[in-house]
Amino acid sequence: MMNATFRRIETLRLVPHSPHWIPKGFDLDHYIQSGNFAYLLGDPFQIELIFTANRGAHLKETPLSLDQIIDDLDDGCIRVKATVKNSNQLRWWVLGFGDEVEVISPQYFRAEVASMLQRTLDQYK
């Protein structure tokens, strides 16, 4: 997952005399989708999330994956389904939304996030 919105870049130019080298056949999209910016903890999996109305809209411009599906729900919330890399970065990203996201599936990931949130809550008792 990338936080930068590369899709908005319209043009680029190389700075003269700057060192650069791109391997033949290199594909940045493939490199990113392969999880090369993350420490993987296991196999990719299909995730389903429900975001509050204001929090998930950015995923329409910066999708989690190439197979992402977004549905606008009747209550204004947004349902997102996507295949994601199993990484700590994913966990930090989900937890960063606090109460504005709910993990629906898979059940094991939902339980893991719930456990982390419960331990956090316990620290404030």
Buried (B, 14 or more C-beta within 10 A) or exposed (E): BEEEEEEEEEEEEEEEEEEEEEEEEEEEEEEBBEBEEBEBEEEBBEBBBBBBEEBBEEBEEBBBBEEBEBEEEEEEBBBBBBBBBBBEBBBEBBEEBEEBBBBBEEEEBBEBBEEEEEEEEEEEE
